Amino acid sequence: MHAFSFQIFRAVLGLAILQAVSTKALALTLVENGKPAAVLVLPDDRKFIPYYAAMEFQHHVKKASGAVLPIASETDAAAMPGGKVYFGKTRALDVAGLGTKDLGKLGYAGRLKDGALFFYGEDTDLPVPDDVPAGEFLLAKGGALSWKKSIGTQLAVLDFLDTELGARWIWPGPTGEYVPEKRTISMENYDRQGAVRYKSNHLLQAEEGLPDQRQWLMRQKFLRIDPVVTTHSYTNYWRDYKDTHPEIFSLLPNGRREPIPGQGDNGHYMTMCVSSPKLLELKIERWKNRLDVPHDGNIDAGYINVFENDITGRCTCAGCRAWDAPDPRFATHEYWAKGVIRPMLEGGRFFRSAGPSLTDRYMKFALKVQAEADKIKPGVEVRDHIGYQQDDPPKQTKLNERVLMTYVGAPGQFWDDKRDKDFRERWNGWRAAGPSMFFRGNTLHRGHNYPDIFARRIGEAMKFCVNNGLVGTEWDAWIGQWAVQGPNAYMIGRMLQHPEKSTDEILDEYYSAFGPAKKPVGAYFDYWDTLIAGLTSEQEQDFLEDVKLGQIPSGQSPAVLLSYAMTPEVMAHGRGLIEQAKTAAAGQPEFEERVRILDLGLRNAELTLDVVRAYRDVKRTDPASQQKFLAAADALEAFRKENDGKFLNYGQSYINPQENAIWGGALKEIRARAAARQSSTST
């Protein structure tokens, strides 16, 4: 070899060896073949967020490897052997030169530097509580972190658990925690930074206080940092001003400003005369003086609320009509053209008969409110909603990003292509008008306790929203049927944080948590997803007509509506897939337990459907049909009593009243008759 070339070779080889040694020196091993090799280091001042984040980190590393990494204060950790993982604002963070970078109020970062790993961000300044045992701390305190707090260090840890350990939380509680086995955990590079995506991202729950559900919300980054108010704004105005300022309420076609028949006199369904100068004056006065927070908004938080009451607008005065954009429906609708005022229970609440758009009048009022509020608190945000007769985008009124519009609702019971197309066109139309866009979904309470799976549809919808200006969400409301509807909630949480993923990728994450039963579990949920996606809005109308559900509130109808699609043959196919999953998971306790939960969830649905079908077939003059109905109801009741607390079947406090409203009266009457017959026979 030429001498010069040899020297170059030696120099390059030396550089490579130096880089290898340097890289190894900068690497960090957390766990070596199931043995702990690092210490989790906390600031000496015992702050809550870093402490919680360290315990979350320790918990998941143990699930992956079996190793328990010790947790110590920074002072104590200095004398302890092994690598170091620092949480929060430690002295080491400043020495590493990382503590000076401003990540913003809701930012976070995780970095490997000089062989040490750092997790940090802006954290709410709270001390570690002394009254919670360490073994209960993660569950007891997890929910608090999703509510109006900066939790940068915890978010940095969640990011690491997601990207480096592959941790997934498919449902609440220990059985929903899935971390792939990894006996050795080490890294040579780690450098990630992020921030909270949304000003608010919240999933309301039928049973809000359950700690494991609230912990799941935090782990999926459902963070209600700024609770975007979707509270109706004027519920107390009738009480406060009906005698002194009746001019602020809607003028009806009969020339009066009063509740419609059947509405009651509490005023919760009164709508407003938004062109009234007095209404504008009162709205600003109440907001400025903090008279009704949050209904009128919160001046300290910088927003004012003009969300109409839970009913369509109906003011016919000349001022409001002058603010309306042209719409041919004004000339044909029975209320606007003929002055027909229907009672509350005959459509008066929502005017479902395709009334004209009142969007422009409300948007002009919103801008007037913003202009006046700006004089008191510059930069104020005005919050309103999209829904009822404000569905259509404004035709004549240009908004600005300090008008936050909440899209209320989503395609309903049967979310077909037609409704999906309408949703997207309406969203884009509103976005083009200039406001900030917030989504409030009313979809998650629709499926009763059945395998009502629409994960792909909701996932694609959320991907669309995220890519088209979404600033936050609120979901009303999750009824906790994790054992049959878990993929829906999981899809929402993951897609909102990872819109770059496909719906198939997210569902693959979910199915992977079932280990050897992944394939049959995937086939099981895909089966229901395909079934539900095939239902159309036309079928929904047919079902409504068939079962005469016109007077049953929408929250009660799914138990009956979906029973027409979930026939015994359909349910038998789903049962067969669950049996395959049970066979595949046999002998592996972690995966057996998850499949057991799915099994019980399906059994609950099967028994509920038995009751619905028996109720549909019951005849007053046929004791055999009545006995069949009684037997089905008894079997469902016995199953729920036996398995109470044994699987993820939350929200029963929501489901029970729906079932009682549908068949409770008939059940009570038939039980009484059966008891009377038995008494007569015995005597």
C-alpha positions as CSV (number, residue, x, y, z in Angstrom):
1,M,0.0,0.0,0.0
2,H,1.3,3.5,-0.8
3,A,2.7,5.2,2.3
4,F,0.5,8.2,1.9
5,S,-2.6,6.1,1.4
6,F,-1.7,4.0,4.4
7,Q,-1.4,7.2,6.5
8,I,-4.8,8.3,5.3
9,F,-6.2,4.9,6.1
10,R,-4.8,5.0,9.6
11,A,-6.2,8.5,10.1
12,V,-9.7,7.5,8.9
13,L,-9.6,4.4,11.0
14,G,-8.5,6.4,14.0
15,L,-11.4,8.8,13.5
16,A,-13.8,6.0,13.1
17,I,-12.6,4.4,16.4
18,L,-12.8,7.8,18.1
19,Q,-16.4,8.3,16.9
20,A,-17.4,4.8,18.0
21,V,-15.9,5.3,21.5
22,S,-17.4,8.8,21.6
23,T,-20.8,7.5,20.6
24,K,-20.7,4.7,23.1
25,A,-19.6,7.2,25.8
26,L,-22.6,9.3,25.0
27,A,-25.1,6.4,24.9
28,L,-27.3,5.5,27.7
29,T,-28.5,2.1,28.9
30,L,-31.6,2.0,31.0
31,V,-32.0,-1.7,31.4
32,E,-29.5,-4.5,30.6
33,N,-31.0,-8.0,30.2
34,G,-33.8,-7.3,32.6
35,K,-31.5,-5.6,35.2
36,P,-31.8,-1.9,36.1
37,A,-28.8,0.2,34.8
38,A,-30.0,3.8,35.4
39,V,-31.4,6.1,38.1
40,L,-34.5,8.3,37.7
41,V,-33.5,11.7,39.1
42,L,-35.9,14.3,40.5
43,P,-35.4,17.9,41.4
44,D,-34.7,18.3,45.1
45,D,-37.8,20.5,45.6
46,R,-40.2,17.5,45.2
47,K,-42.5,18.9,42.5
48,F,-45.6,17.0,41.5
49,I,-45.3,16.9,37.7
50,P,-41.7,15.6,37.5
51,Y,-42.5,13.1,40.3
52,Y,-45.5,11.8,38.4
53,A,-43.6,11.6,35.1
54,A,-40.8,9.6,36.7
55,M,-43.2,7.1,38.2
56,E,-45.0,6.8,34.8
57,F,-41.6,6.2,33.2
58,Q,-40.6,3.6,35.9
59,H,-44.0,1.8,35.5
60,H,-43.7,1.3,31.8
61,V,-40.1,0.4,31.8
62,K,-40.9,-2.3,34.3
63,K,-43.8,-3.6,32.1
64,A,-41.4,-3.8,29.1
65,S,-38.4,-5.3,30.8
66,G,-39.2,-6.4,34.3
67,A,-36.6,-4.0,35.8
68,V,-37.5,-1.4,38.4
69,L,-35.4,1.7,38.0
70,P,-34.8,3.5,41.3
71,I,-36.1,7.0,41.8
72,A,-34.0,9.5,43.8
73,S,-33.6,13.2,44.4
74,E,-30.8,14.9,42.5
75,T,-28.7,15.2,45.7
76,D,-29.1,11.5,46.5
77,A,-28.6,10.3,43.0
78,A,-25.2,11.9,42.7
79,A,-23.6,9.0,44.6
80,M,-25.6,6.3,42.9
81,P,-24.1,4.2,40.1
82,G,-25.6,3.9,36.6
83,G,-26.9,6.2,34.0
84,K,-29.1,9.1,34.8
85,V,-32.5,10.1,33.6
86,Y,-33.5,13.6,34.7
87,F,-37.1,14.9,35.1
88,G,-38.1,18.5,35.2
89,K,-35.9,21.5,36.1
90,T,-32.9,19.9,37.7
91,R,-29.5,21.5,38.2
92,A,-28.1,19.0,35.7
93,L,-30.5,20.4,33.1
94,D,-28.9,23.8,33.4
95,V,-25.4,22.3,33.4
96,A,-26.2,20.6,30.1
97,G,-27.3,23.9,28.7
98,L,-30.8,22.8,28.1
99,G,-32.7,24.8,30.7
100,T,-32.3,28.2,29.1
101,K,-34.3,27.3,25.9
102,D,-37.9,28.6,26.0
103,L,-40.2,25.8,25.0
104,G,-43.3,27.9,25.5
105,K,-46.1,27.5,28.0
106,L,-47.3,24.2,26.5
107,G,-44.0,22.9,25.1
108,Y,-41.9,19.9,26.1
109,A,-38.7,18.2,25.1
110,G,-36.7,15.0,25.6
111,R,-33.0,14.9,24.9
112,L,-30.1,12.6,25.3
113,K,-27.0,14.7,26.0
114,D,-23.5,13.6,27.3
115,G,-24.9,10.2,28.2
116,A,-27.8,11.5,30.3
117,L,-31.5,11.7,29.3
118,F,-33.5,14.8,30.1
119,F,-37.3,15.2,30.1
120,Y,-38.5,18.8,30.7
121,G,-41.0,21.5,29.8
122,E,-43.2,24.0,31.5
123,D,-44.8,22.4,34.6
124,T,-47.5,23.6,36.9
125,D,-45.9,24.4,40.2
126,L,-47.5,21.9,42.6
127,P,-45.9,19.9,45.4
128,V,-45.9,16.2,45.6
129,P,-48.9,15.2,47.8
130,D,-48.0,13.1,50.9
131,D,-51.3,11.4,51.3
132,V,-51.2,9.0,48.3
133,P,-49.4,5.6,48.6
134,A,-46.8,5.2,45.8
135,G,-48.6,2.1,44.6
136,E,-51.8,4.1,44.0
137,F,-50.2,7.3,42.8
138,L,-50.4,6.9,39.0
139,L,-54.1,6.1,39.0
140,A,-55.1,8.4,41.8
141,K,-53.4,11.5,40.4
142,G,-53.4,10.9,36.6
143,G,-56.8,12.4,35.9
144,A,-55.8,15.8,37.5
145,L,-53.2,16.3,34.8
146,S,-55.7,16.6,32.0
147,W,-57.3,19.7,33.5
148,K,-56.0,23.2,33.0
149,K,-52.4,22.4,33.8
150,S,-49.0,22.8,32.1
151,I,-47.5,19.3,32.2
152,G,-44.4,19.6,30.0
153,T,-42.3,17.0,31.7
154,Q,-45.1,14.4,31.7
155,L,-45.8,15.1,28.0
156,A,-42.1,14.6,27.2
157,V,-42.3,11.2,29.0
158,L,-45.4,10.2,27.1
159,D,-43.7,11.0,23.9
160,F,-40.8,8.7,24.8
161,L,-43.1,5.9,25.9
162,D,-44.9,6.1,22.6
163,T,-42.0,6.4,20.2
164,E,-39.2,4.4,22.0
165,L,-41.1,1.8,24.0
166,G,-44.1,1.4,21.7
167,A,-46.5,1.8,24.7
168,R,-50.2,1.8,23.8
169,W,-53.2,2.4,26.1
170,I,-56.1,0.8,24.3
171,W,-58.5,1.3,27.2
172,P,-58.4,2.4,30.9
173,G,-56.7,0.4,33.6
174,P,-53.9,-2.1,33.8
175,T,-55.4,-4.5,31.2
176,G,-55.3,-1.6,28.6
177,E,-51.6,-1.0,29.1
178,Y,-49.6,-2.7,26.4
179,V,-45.8,-2.4,26.2
180,P,-43.9,-4.8,24.0
181,E,-41.3,-6.9,25.8
182,K,-37.8,-5.4,25.7
183,R,-35.3,-6.9,28.1
184,T,-32.5,-4.4,27.2
185,I,-33.4,-0.7,26.7
186,S,-30.6,1.5,25.5
187,M,-30.1,4.4,23.1
188,E,-27.4,6.4,21.3
189,N,-29.6,9.2,20.1
190,Y,-32.8,10.8,21.4
191,D,-33.8,14.4,20.6
192,R,-37.5,15.3,20.4
193,Q,-39.5,18.4,21.0
194,G,-43.2,19.2,20.8
195,A,-46.1,21.2,22.1
196,V,-49.7,20.7,23.0
197,R,-51.6,20.6,19.7
198,Y,-55.0,22.1,20.8
199,K,-56.2,24.8,23.0
200,S,-58.6,22.2,24.4
201,N,-59.1,18.6,23.6
202,H,-61.6,16.8,25.9
203,L,-63.7,13.7,26.0
204,L,-66.7,14.1,28.2
205,Q,-67.7,10.9,30.0
206,A,-71.0,9.6,31.2
207,E,-69.2,8.7,34.4
208,E,-66.8,11.6,34.6
209,G,-65.2,10.8,38.0
210,L,-63.8,7.4,37.2
211,P,-60.0,7.7,37.8
212,D,-58.9,5.1,35.3
213,Q,-60.8,6.8,32.5
214,R,-59.4,10.2,33.4
215,Q,-55.9,8.6,33.5
216,W,-56.5,7.2,30.0
217,L,-57.5,10.7,28.8
218,M,-54.3,12.2,30.0
219,R,-52.2,9.5,28.5
220,Q,-53.9,10.0,25.1
221,K,-53.3,13.8,25.5
222,F,-57.0,14.7,25.9
223,L,-56.0,17.9,27.7
224,R,-58.5,20.6,28.6
225,I,-56.0,23.4,28.9
226,D,-58.5,26.1,27.9
227,P,-62.0,24.8,28.4
228,V,-63.7,26.1,25.3
229,V,-67.2,26.9,26.5
230,T,-70.0,25.2,24.6
231,T,-72.5,26.3,27.3
232,H,-75.6,28.0,26.0
233,S,-75.3,31.7,26.6
234,Y,-78.7,33.0,27.4
235,T,-80.3,30.4,29.6
236,N,-80.8,32.9,32.5
237,Y,-81.9,35.9,30.4
238,W,-85.6,35.2,30.5
239,R,-85.5,34.9,34.2
240,D,-83.5,38.2,34.5
241,Y,-85.1,40.4,31.8
242,K,-88.6,39.1,30.8
243,D,-90.2,42.0,32.7
244,T,-87.7,44.8,32.2
245,H,-86.3,44.2,28.7
246,P,-88.7,41.9,26.7
247,E,-87.3,43.5,23.5
248,I,-84.2,41.3,23.7
249,F,-86.2,38.1,23.0
250,S,-87.4,36.8,19.7
251,L,-90.5,38.3,18.1
252,L,-92.9,35.5,17.2
253,P,-95.2,35.7,14.2
254,N,-98.1,36.4,16.6
255,G,-96.5,39.7,17.5
256,R,-95.4,38.5,21.0
257,R,-92.1,37.8,22.7
258,E,-92.9,34.8,24.8
259,P,-92.2,31.0,25.2
260,I,-93.8,28.8,22.6
261,P,-96.4,26.3,23.7
262,G,-95.0,23.4,25.7
263,Q,-91.7,25.1,26.3
264,G,-92.3,26.0,30.0
265,D,-91.5,29.3,31.5
266,N,-87.9,28.8,32.7
267,G,-86.6,30.4,29.5
268,H,-83.9,27.9,28.7
269,Y,-85.4,27.6,25.2
270,M,-86.0,31.3,24.6
271,T,-84.1,32.6,21.6
272,M,-82.8,36.1,21.2
273,C,-83.5,39.2,19.1
274,V,-79.8,39.7,18.1
275,S,-80.4,42.9,16.3
276,S,-81.6,44.5,19.6
277,P,-79.2,47.2,20.8
278,K,-80.2,46.4,24.3
279,L,-79.1,42.8,24.0
280,L,-75.6,43.9,22.9
281,E,-75.5,46.3,25.8
282,L,-76.5,43.7,28.3
283,K,-74.2,41.0,26.9
284,I,-71.2,43.4,27.3
285,E,-72.3,44.6,30.8
286,R,-72.7,41.0,32.1
287,W,-69.4,39.9,30.7
288,K,-67.5,42.9,31.9
289,N,-68.9,42.6,35.4
290,R,-68.5,38.8,35.5
291,L,-72.2,38.3,36.3
292,D,-72.7,34.8,34.8
293,V,-69.4,33.0,34.1
294,P,-69.1,30.9,31.9
295,H,-72.5,31.5,30.2
296,D,-71.6,35.0,29.1
297,G,-67.9,34.1,28.8
298,N,-64.9,35.0,31.0
299,I,-63.3,38.4,30.7
300,D,-60.3,37.2,32.7
301,A,-59.7,34.3,30.2
302,G,-60.2,36.7,27.3
303,Y,-63.4,35.3,25.7
304,I,-67.0,36.2,25.4
305,N,-69.7,33.7,24.7
306,V,-72.7,34.3,22.3
307,F,-73.8,30.7,21.9
308,E,-77.6,30.7,21.3
309,N,-79.8,28.6,23.6
310,D,-80.5,25.0,22.7
311,I,-83.0,25.8,20.0
312,T,-83.1,27.3,16.5
313,G,-83.5,31.1,16.2
314,R,-86.9,32.4,15.5
315,C,-87.0,36.2,15.7
316,T,-89.1,37.7,12.9
317,C,-88.5,41.4,13.7
318,A,-87.5,43.7,10.8
319,G,-84.0,44.3,12.3
320,C,-83.1,40.6,12.4
321,R,-84.6,39.9,9.0
322,A,-82.6,42.7,7.5
323,W,-79.4,41.0,8.7
324,D,-80.4,37.7,7.0
325,A,-78.9,36.7,3.7
326,P,-81.4,35.8,1.0
327,D,-82.7,32.3,1.3
328,P,-85.7,30.9,-0.7
329,R,-86.8,28.9,2.3
330,F,-88.1,32.0,4.0
331,A,-90.9,32.0,1.4
332,T,-91.9,28.4,1.9
333,H,-91.2,27.4,5.5
334,E,-94.4,27.2,7.5
335,Y,-93.1,29.3,10.4
336,W,-91.4,32.1,8.4
337,A,-94.0,32.2,5.5
338,K,-97.2,31.3,7.3
339,G,-96.6,32.1,10.9
340,V,-97.3,28.5,12.1
341,I,-96.0,28.1,15.7
342,R,-95.8,24.4,16.6
343,P,-95.6,23.2,20.3
344,M,-92.3,22.2,21.7
345,L,-92.8,18.4,21.2
346,E,-94.0,18.8,17.7
347,G,-90.8,20.1,16.3
348,G,-90.8,23.6,17.8
349,R,-87.4,23.0,19.5
350,F,-85.3,22.2,16.5
351,F,-87.4,23.0,13.4
352,R,-86.1,19.9,11.8
353,S,-88.1,20.7,8.7
354,A,-85.2,22.4,6.9
355,G,-85.7,26.0,7.9
356,P,-83.8,28.9,6.2
357,S,-80.3,29.8,7.3
358,L,-80.0,32.4,10.0
359,T,-76.2,32.3,10.1
360,D,-75.6,35.9,8.8
361,R,-77.7,37.5,11.5
362,Y,-75.8,35.7,14.2
363,M,-72.4,36.3,12.7
364,K,-73.1,40.1,12.4
365,F,-74.1,40.1,16.0
366,A,-70.9,38.2,17.0
367,L,-68.8,40.8,15.2
368,K,-70.6,43.7,16.9
369,V,-70.0,42.0,20.3
370,Q,-66.3,41.6,19.4
371,A,-66.0,45.2,18.5
372,E,-67.6,46.4,21.8
373,A,-65.6,43.9,23.9
374,D,-62.4,45.0,22.3
375,K,-62.9,48.4,23.7
376,I,-62.7,46.8,27.2
377,K,-60.2,44.0,26.6
378,P,-58.4,44.2,23.3
379,G,-57.9,41.0,21.5
380,V,-61.0,39.3,23.0
381,E,-62.2,36.0,21.4
382,V,-65.9,35.6,20.6
383,R,-67.3,32.0,20.8
384,D,-70.3,30.7,19.0
385,H,-71.6,27.5,17.5
386,I,-72.4,25.9,14.2
387,G,-75.7,24.1,14.4
388,Y,-79.5,24.2,14.0
389,Q,-80.2,27.1,11.7
390,Q,-76.6,28.2,11.8
391,D,-75.5,25.1,10.0
392,D,-74.7,26.8,6.7
393,P,-71.7,29.1,6.4
394,P,-72.4,32.8,6.2
395,K,-73.0,34.2,2.7
396,Q,-72.5,37.9,3.4
397,T,-70.4,38.1,6.6
398,K,-66.6,37.7,6.7
399,L,-65.3,36.6,10.1
400,N,-61.8,36.6,11.7
401,E,-59.7,34.1,13.6
402,R,-60.8,35.6,16.9
403,V,-64.3,34.3,16.2
404,L,-64.2,30.7,17.4
405,M,-66.9,28.6,15.9
406,T,-67.8,25.2,17.4
407,Y,-69.0,22.7,15.0
408,V,-71.8,21.0,17.0
409,G,-72.6,17.5,16.1
410,A,-71.5,15.2,13.4
411,P,-73.2,12.8,11.1
412,G,-75.7,11.0,13.3
413,Q,-76.8,7.4,13.9
414,F,-76.0,6.2,10.4
415,W,-73.0,8.0,9.1
416,D,-73.1,7.3,5.4
417,D,-71.1,8.8,2.5
418,K,-73.8,11.4,1.8
419,R,-73.7,12.7,5.4
420,D,-69.9,12.6,5.4
421,K,-69.7,14.7,2.2
422,D,-72.1,17.2,3.6
423,F,-70.0,17.5,6.8
424,R,-66.8,18.1,4.9
425,E,-68.4,20.7,2.6
426,R,-69.9,22.6,5.5
427,W,-66.6,22.5,7.4
428,N,-64.7,23.9,4.5
429,G,-67.4,26.5,3.8
430,W,-67.1,27.8,7.4
431,R,-63.3,27.7,7.4
432,A,-63.3,29.8,4.2
433,A,-65.4,32.5,6.1
434,G,-62.4,33.0,8.4
435,P,-63.1,31.8,11.9
436,S,-61.2,29.4,14.1
437,M,-62.7,26.0,13.9
438,F,-63.5,23.8,17.0
439,F,-65.2,20.4,16.8
440,R,-67.8,19.2,19.4
441,G,-68.8,15.7,18.5
442,N,-72.2,14.3,19.5
443,T,-71.4,10.8,18.1
444,L,-70.0,8.7,20.9
445,H,-73.2,8.0,22.9
446,R,-75.1,6.6,19.9
447,G,-74.2,2.8,20.1
448,H,-75.9,1.8,23.4
449,N,-73.8,-1.3,24.6
450,Y,-73.5,-2.8,21.1
451,P,-70.4,-3.3,19.0
452,D,-71.2,-0.1,17.1
453,I,-67.8,0.4,15.4
454,F,-67.1,3.4,13.2
455,A,-63.4,3.8,13.9
456,R,-62.4,4.3,10.3
457,R,-65.1,6.8,9.5
458,I,-64.4,8.9,12.6
459,G,-60.6,8.6,12.0
460,E,-60.8,9.9,8.5
461,A,-63.1,12.7,9.6
462,M,-60.6,13.8,12.3
463,K,-57.7,13.6,9.9
464,F,-59.7,15.9,7.6
465,C,-60.4,18.4,10.4
466,V,-56.8,18.4,11.7
467,N,-55.6,19.1,8.2
468,N,-58.2,21.9,7.8
469,G,-57.8,24.3,10.6
470,L,-58.9,22.3,13.7
471,V,-58.0,24.2,17.0
472,G,-59.6,21.8,19.5
473,T,-62.3,19.3,20.3
474,E,-64.9,18.3,22.9
475,W,-66.8,15.0,22.7
476,D,-70.3,14.6,24.2
477,A,-70.2,12.0,25.5
478,W,-68.4,8.7,25.9
479,I,-70.6,6.1,27.6
480,G,-67.7,3.9,28.6
481,Q,-68.5,0.8,26.6
482,W,-64.8,0.0,26.1
483,A,-65.4,-3.8,25.7
484,V,-67.4,-3.3,22.6
485,Q,-66.6,0.2,21.3
486,G,-63.0,0.7,22.4
487,P,-61.5,1.2,18.9
488,N,-63.7,4.3,18.4
489,A,-62.2,6.2,21.3
490,Y,-58.7,4.9,20.6
491,M,-58.9,6.1,17.0
492,I,-60.0,9.6,18.0
493,G,-57.2,10.0,20.6
494,R,-54.5,8.7,18.3
495,M,-55.6,10.4,15.1
496,L,-55.9,13.8,16.8
497,Q,-52.2,13.5,17.9
498,H,-50.9,11.6,14.8
499,P,-52.8,12.8,11.7
500,E,-49.8,11.5,9.6
501,K,-50.9,8.0,10.4
502,S,-53.5,6.1,8.4
503,T,-56.6,4.6,10.1
504,D,-55.3,1.1,9.3
505,E,-52.0,1.9,11.1
506,I,-53.9,3.1,14.2
507,L,-56.1,0.1,14.2
508,D,-53.1,-2.2,13.8
509,E,-51.7,-0.6,17.0
510,Y,-55.0,-1.5,18.8
511,Y,-55.1,-5.1,17.5
512,S,-51.4,-5.7,18.3
513,A,-52.3,-5.3,22.0
514,F,-54.0,-8.7,21.7
515,G,-50.7,-10.5,20.8
516,P,-51.4,-14.0,19.3
517,A,-55.1,-13.1,19.0
518,K,-54.4,-10.0,16.9
519,K,-55.7,-11.5,13.6
520,P,-59.1,-12.7,14.9
521,V,-59.6,-9.6,17.0
522,G,-58.8,-7.4,14.0
523,A,-61.3,-9.5,11.9
524,Y,-63.9,-9.1,14.7
525,F,-63.7,-5.3,14.9
526,D,-63.4,-4.9,11.1
527,Y,-66.5,-7.0,10.7
528,W,-68.5,-4.5,12.8
529,D,-66.9,-1.5,11.2
530,T,-67.9,-2.8,7.8
531,L,-71.4,-3.5,9.0
532,I,-72.0,-0.1,10.4
533,A,-70.4,1.7,7.4
534,G,-72.9,-0.1,5.2
535,L,-75.9,1.5,7.0
536,T,-77.5,4.5,5.3
537,S,-79.5,7.5,6.4
538,E,-82.4,6.1,4.3
539,Q,-82.4,2.9,6.3
540,E,-82.4,5.0,9.5
541,Q,-85.6,6.8,8.3
542,D,-87.1,3.4,7.5
543,F,-86.3,2.1,11.0
544,L,-87.7,5.2,12.6
545,E,-90.9,4.8,10.7
546,D,-91.2,1.1,11.4
547,V,-90.8,1.4,15.1
548,K,-92.6,4.7,15.5
549,L,-89.7,6.4,17.4
550,G,-90.6,9.9,16.5
551,Q,-91.2,10.9,20.1
552,I,-88.3,9.0,21.6
553,P,-85.3,11.2,22.3
554,S,-82.3,10.4,20.0
555,G,-80.3,9.1,22.9
556,Q,-82.8,6.2,23.5
557,S,-83.3,5.1,19.9
558,P,-80.0,3.3,19.1
559,A,-80.9,0.3,21.3
560,V,-83.8,-0.3,18.9
561,L,-82.4,1.1,15.7
562,L,-79.2,-1.0,15.7
563,S,-81.1,-4.1,16.6
564,Y,-82.5,-4.3,13.1
565,A,-79.0,-4.5,11.7
566,M,-77.5,-6.7,14.4
567,T,-79.6,-9.8,13.6
568,P,-79.1,-13.2,15.3
569,E,-77.1,-14.3,12.2
570,V,-74.9,-11.2,12.4
571,M,-74.3,-11.7,16.1
572,A,-73.5,-15.4,15.6
573,H,-70.7,-14.4,13.1
574,G,-69.3,-12.0,15.6
575,R,-69.4,-14.6,18.3
576,G,-67.5,-17.0,16.1
577,L,-64.7,-14.5,15.7
578,I,-64.5,-14.0,19.5
579,E,-64.2,-17.8,20.0
580,Q,-61.3,-17.8,17.5
581,A,-59.6,-15.0,19.5
582,K,-60.1,-16.9,22.7
583,T,-58.4,-20.0,21.2
584,A,-55.5,-17.9,19.8
585,A,-54.9,-16.2,23.2
586,A,-55.1,-19.4,25.3
587,G,-52.2,-20.0,27.6
588,Q,-51.0,-16.4,27.6
589,P,-52.6,-14.6,30.6
590,E,-52.1,-11.0,29.4
591,F,-53.8,-11.6,26.1
592,E,-56.4,-14.0,27.5
593,E,-57.5,-11.3,29.9
594,R,-58.0,-8.7,27.1
595,V,-60.0,-11.2,25.0
596,R,-62.1,-12.1,28.0
597,I,-63.1,-8.5,28.3
598,L,-64.2,-8.5,24.7
599,D,-66.1,-11.7,25.2
600,L,-68.1,-10.3,28.2
601,G,-68.8,-7.1,26.3
602,L,-70.2,-9.1,23.4
603,R,-72.3,-11.3,25.7
604,N,-73.7,-8.1,27.3
605,A,-74.7,-7.0,23.8
606,E,-76.2,-10.4,22.8
607,L,-78.4,-10.5,25.9
608,T,-79.5,-6.9,25.4
609,L,-80.5,-7.6,21.8
610,D,-82.5,-10.6,23.0
611,V,-84.5,-8.3,25.2
612,V,-85.0,-5.8,22.4
613,R,-86.2,-8.4,20.0
614,A,-88.5,-10.1,22.6
615,Y,-89.9,-6.7,23.4
616,R,-90.6,-6.0,19.7
617,D,-92.5,-9.3,19.4
618,V,-94.4,-9.1,22.7
619,K,-98.2,-9.1,22.3
620,R,-100.8,-8.2,24.9
621,T,-102.9,-11.3,24.2
622,D,-100.0,-13.8,23.9
623,P,-98.7,-15.1,27.2
624,A,-95.9,-17.0,25.5
625,S,-94.4,-13.9,24.0
626,Q,-94.7,-12.1,27.3
627,Q,-92.9,-15.0,29.0
628,K,-90.1,-14.9,26.4
629,F,-89.7,-11.2,27.1
630,L,-89.6,-11.8,30.8
631,A,-87.0,-14.5,30.5
632,A,-84.8,-12.4,28.3
633,A,-85.0,-9.4,30.7
634,D,-84.2,-11.7,33.6
635,A,-81.2,-13.2,31.8
636,L,-79.8,-9.8,31.1
637,E,-80.3,-8.6,34.6
638,A,-78.6,-11.7,36.0
639,F,-75.6,-11.4,33.7
640,R,-75.0,-7.8,34.7
641,K,-75.3,-8.5,38.3
642,E,-72.9,-11.4,38.1
643,N,-70.3,-9.5,36.1
644,D,-70.6,-6.1,37.7
645,G,-67.1,-4.7,37.8
646,K,-65.5,-7.7,36.0
647,F,-65.1,-6.0,32.6
648,L,-65.0,-2.5,31.1
649,N,-68.7,-1.8,31.1
650,Y,-68.9,1.8,32.3
651,G,-71.8,4.2,31.7
652,Q,-74.5,1.9,32.9
653,S,-76.0,4.9,34.7
654,Y,-76.6,6.3,31.2
655,I,-77.8,3.1,29.6
656,N,-80.3,2.0,32.3
657,P,-82.6,5.0,31.8
658,Q,-82.6,4.5,28.0
659,E,-83.6,0.9,28.4
660,N,-86.2,1.8,31.0
661,A,-87.7,4.4,28.7
662,I,-88.1,1.9,25.9
663,W,-89.3,-1.3,27.6
664,G,-89.4,-0.5,31.3
665,G,-93.1,0.2,31.4
666,A,-94.0,-3.0,29.5
667,L,-91.7,-5.0,31.7
668,K,-93.3,-3.7,34.9
669,E,-96.8,-4.4,33.6
670,I,-96.0,-7.9,32.4
671,R,-94.3,-8.7,35.7
672,A,-97.3,-7.6,37.6
673,R,-99.6,-9.7,35.5
674,A,-97.4,-12.7,35.9
675,A,-97.3,-12.3,39.6
676,A,-101.1,-11.9,39.7
677,R,-101.6,-15.1,37.6
678,Q,-99.2,-17.0,39.9
679,S,-101.1,-15.7,43.0
680,S,-104.4,-16.7,41.5
681,T,-103.1,-20.2,40.6
682,S,-101.7,-20.8,44.1
683,T,-105.0,-19.9,45.7
